[in-house]
């Protein structure tokens, strides 16, 4: 048997106080009984009864635990990179307050929901960079996400080839004899889908061969919106305002090529909850397995007996002195 709590000075103090006061009470009863030339042996019944339920209350307070059993604890996790498009079109406000601000909000939701997984953060436009390597540090990831702006990368458009190559380099499994296949490597790519770039299909095939799934999240609307630049909006060479629209087709193709799925966030709908469910359904990699002793606090049993004895003490009256 084990105990959830240990005896402290407080429990010993109250126990000693109860015993001392009760002994004083018994001595007083004895003096009165001797005065009337009687021997109140029945007082010992109450003495034993009351000390018994006080002891039981103390045992319940300490939390007796028995019936130990062995239980296997398995830690299952995933390696998840989140890549966010930081091209200028992500500043469009067709999704309020902007595509990028909405993406940052959804990234923070993803980070919070996968707190037992290793998560990394990538940023890209026509080049790709690691903003945060794979980590369990939720606070650092939230901070990195909060600081994302389109000024962090060159403004030359969107190309998925660099970010896919970077993902392959970071998540590619090194072949080891007897190593089990890792099934929990995921890329969540967030973009407005404006450009596809070259050689993406070949990289997608390599990702699929490595069992790295790409889940794409389209941000924006088909109607589109203007791109804020300074105090105005971006214009083309003819002086016309540039309108950027969500182009889901390349994102759908990329997800389909790697065994992933496409989801969308617009001004009317957010499918991030479906994205979270889809990732949760992927079998995680076994990171750790250990066996621990599991016990249960059985305080309820001594407590129940103590309450029964208290009721019995109240109901049973004894006559100490007969006149």
N, C-alpha and C positions, 0 to 999 in steps of 0.2 A: 504494500500500500504506500502511496505517496500523498503529499499534502500540497495544496495550492498556496497556502499561506503558512507562515511560521509564527510561533508564539512570540509576542513582543512584550515589552514592559507594561503596556496598557492592559493587555489581557491578564497578566499575572497580578497587576494591581487591583483590578476589579474582582478577580477570583479570591484574592487574599482578603479584600474588604468584605465580600459577601460571607466568607467563612468566619471572619472575626466577629462580625455583627451577629451572625447566627449563634455562635458560641456564647456571646454575651446574653442573647435572648434565652438560651438553654439554662445558663447559670441563674438567671433571674427566676425562671420557672421552677428550677430546683429549690431555690430559697423559699419561694412561696409554698411549694409542696411540702417541704420539711416543716414549715411553720404550722401547716394543717395536718402534719403527720401522715402524709400520703406519698406514694411513689408513682409518679406519672410515666410509666414505661412507654405508654403509647406515643409520647412525644418523639421517640426515636423513629417511628414510622414516617412522620412528617419530615424529620431531619434527613433520612435516607432518600425519600421521594424528591424533596426539593433539590438536594445536592445532585441527584441523578439527572434531573432535567436541565439544571444549570450546566453540568458537564456535557450533556448532549448538545446544548446550544453552542457551547464552546467548540465542540467537535465539528458542528455544522459550519461555524464561522471559519474554521481552519481549512475546510474544503477537502474532505477525504476523497482520494481517487484510487480506484482499484479496477480490476478487469482489463489490464493493459493488453494491447494488441499491436501487431506490426502493420504498418501501412506504407505503401510505396508512393513517394511524391515524385511526379514527373514534371519537369519544367520544359514547356514547349514554346518555341519562339520562331520568329520569321526575321529575315533580313529584308528591309524595305527601304528603297530609295524613293524620295519624292522630288521630281524634277519640275520646276516651274519656268515657264516662258517669260522672259523679261524684255521682249521686244517692245517697241513703242506702241504697237497696237493694243497692248494690254492696259494702256492708260485710258482706253475708250470708256465712256460712261453709259453705254447702252445697258450695262448691268451696274446698278448703283451699289456703292458710291463710285466704283470703277471696277473693271475686270480684275485688275491686280489686287485691289483691296478685298474684293469678294473671294479671290483665290486664296489670299492670306488667311482669311477667316476660316475657309474650309480646310486648309492645311493644318491649322491649329486644332480643329475638330479631329482630324485624322491622327495627329500626334497624341492627343489625349486618349483616344480610343484604343491605340496600340501601345499602351504603356509597358507591356511585358516583352516587346519586340525591340530589336535594334533598328533604329531609323536614321537615315542619312538624308541630307538636303543638297540638291543640285540646282544650279541656275544656268540658263542657256538662252541664246538667240541664234546667231550663226556660229557661235563657239559655246563650249560647255565647261563649267567649273564646279568643283566641289565646294559648297558653302559650309557643310558640316559633314564629317565622316560618320560612319555608322556608330551610334551611341545609344545608351539607355538614358542619357541625361535629358529629361523632359524640359527642364528650365532652359537649358542652353538652346535646344531646338526651338522653343517658343520665342526666345530672344532673337535668334537668327531669322526666324520667319517674320517677326515684327519689323525688322530693319530692311526687308526686301524693297528695292526700288528699281525702276528700269534704267537708272543711271549706272548700275553696277556692271553692265555688259555693253559691248559695242552695239550701235544701232544700225545693223546691216540687214535686218530681216530675220526670218526664222528658218532654221535648218535642223532637222531632227537627227541627221547623221552623227554630228559630234556627241550629242547627249547619249545616243544609243551605243556608240563606241566606248564612251566613258563608263556607261553602265556595264557593258560586257567586260571591260578591264577590271572593274571593281568587284563584280559578282561572279566572274567566271570561276568555276570549280576546278581546282587543281587535282588532276587524276592521281589517286593514291591506291595502292593495292589493298583490296579488302575494305575500302571506304564506302560507306553507305551513300546512296544518292540523296543529295539535299533537294527537298521539294518545296522549300519555302523562301524563294528569292523572287522579289517583286519590284517592279518599277511602276510608280504612278506618275504619269506624264500629264501635266496641266498646261493647256495651250488654247489659243483661239483657232488653231488649225489652218493658218493662212498659207503656209508653204509646206511642201513635203521634202524637198531636198533630194540629193542624188544618193544612189546605192543604199537606200533604206531597206529595200526588200532583202538584199543580201545580209545585212546586219540583223534584220528581224529573223531570218532563218537561223543565224548563229545563236541568237538569243533563245529561240525555241529549242535548238539542239541542246543548249545548256539548261533547259527547263526553267528559264527566267521569263516570267509572264509580264507583259506590259498592259497595264490598265490605263486607259486614256480618259481624261476629264476635259470636255470642251467647255470653255467659258465664253459667253457672249450670246448674241441674238442673230438670227438670219437677217433681220432688218438692218442691223449694224448701227454704228455711231461714229461720230467724228473723233479725231485723235487730238487731245489738248497738247499744245506746244506753247510754253510761255504764257502770255496773256490772250492767246488766240487759239486757232486750230491749224493743223497741218494742211498745207496746200500742195498740189502737184505743180508741174512745170507750166501748165496753162493757167495757174492761179485759181483752180477749182479746189474746193474743200475735199480732202481725202476721206472716204467712208470705208471703214473696216467692218467686215461681217464675219460671223462664225462660219467656218468651213469644216463641217464634221467629217467629210468623206475621208481625208487622209488619216484622221485619228481612228476612225472605224477600221480602216484597212490595216493600220499598224497593230491595233488590238487583235484583230482577227488573225493576223500572220503569226502572232506569238501565243495564241491560246488565251488571250485576255478578253476584256470586255470594254465597251465604250459607254461612258456616262456623260451627263450634261448638266450644266448649271446656267440658267438664264434669268431674265427678270421675272419669269413666271414659275419656274420649277427648279428644284435642286435634287439631284439624284445621288448626293454624297452618301446618304444612308444606305442606299443599294450598293454603292461601291464598298462601304465598310463591311456589309454582309458578305459580299462576294470574296473579299480578301480573307475574312474570318473563316470562310468555308475551305480555304486552302489548308492542307495538312501541314502543320508546323514541324520544324526540325527538333528532334530530341536533344536538348542542350545539357540536361542534367537529370539524373535519376538517383534517388537515395531513399533508404528505408528509415522510418522514424517510429518511435513508440508513441502510441496514441492512448490517452487515458481520458476518463470522464469524471467530472466532479459529481460525487454522489451525496452532496450535502443534504438533499431532500429527505433522505431516510432518517438520519438522526434528528433532523428538524421536525419531521412528522411525529416521531416517537416523543420528542420533548413537548410538543404541543398537546399530545394526548395526555401525558403525565401532568401538565399544567391544568388541563380541564379536570382531571381526576383529583388533583389537589384542591381545586375550588369546590368540587361537589362533595368531597368527603370531609366531614367535620368530626373532630375528636374532643372528648372531654378530658381535660388534664386534671382538674380537681373536682371532687365530688363533696358537697357540703350537705 
